[in-house]
Amino acid sequence: MSETSGRLLNLLSLLQTPREWPGPELARRLGVTTRTVRNDVERLRQLGYPVEATRGAIGGYRLSAGAAMPPLLLDDDEAVAIAVSLRTTTGGAVEGLEETALRALTKLQQVLPTRLGRRVDALQSHTVRVAGQRRGPQVDGRMLALIAATARDREVMRFRYSDHAGSASERRVEPYRLVNWGRRWYLVAFDVERDDWRTFRVDRIAEPRSVGHRFTARPLPAQDIAGYVAAKTRQVQMKVRGRLIVHASAADVAARMGSWSEGSIEATAPDRCLVQLGGRSVEDIAFWIGILDVDFEVVDSPELAAAVRRVADRYARATR
């Protein structure tokens, strides 16, 4: 590499840090004159890098976003990380990104040094995806981009939404956040006609469009939006509930249940606790109770008690 090319790469590396660099400081870092720095900045501009310059006592140079995509300067770890991420995206759940990711990966592999290409190939050839692995429903990448743009610009959206039963309705909302949780994407928005916050699964949204009206931002329904979506999703999933006395400490039960038990364990004695569980059905709750592997008593829930007896009878029959 020529001295000039190497110096340009060093200059570009400095400019990619999120700060403004005074010319004299750049000159000291590169071991050249300020005139050379000005010349090198002009060369970077000719290559497509949008280097801005400001005058004055606190002026300097900084790299900004431009109209076209210039060549990228990546270190080894960054290049490998991007290549692996692109390969993962080609089998992802966002529709419309697979082909684009494959084209970008092909371009990147053509310019990767041999030593980095071998690292990427090793990761790919020795990584196995589980066959039949359950994946979430695909969402359209263009739809995600549209929703994100309307949220950024605070524009009211309209779309057709299908609930879990398949019933469709027209919605008019103020979009705020997209949340990727588990295998699904969710939109947190304020439903204007229902005058309340709602969480929408993006794969159930159809025909989204901006109506061209701006809205004034409201305080979000929670500081932790990801936690808010998780809680709302659990509420929908937990159609039935049951209570039981578990013969173990609250701390031990909480450790066994993890986030599934959030806010549902109350200590009643050093070795006893009252646990409230939710699930799609009493059969689901009966199954999860068995996983705790401790003695328990069902409290004021005849349906759950009957489900537990059915499970117990099934296991008893299996040992005859």
Disulfide bonds with the S-S distance in Angstrom:
none
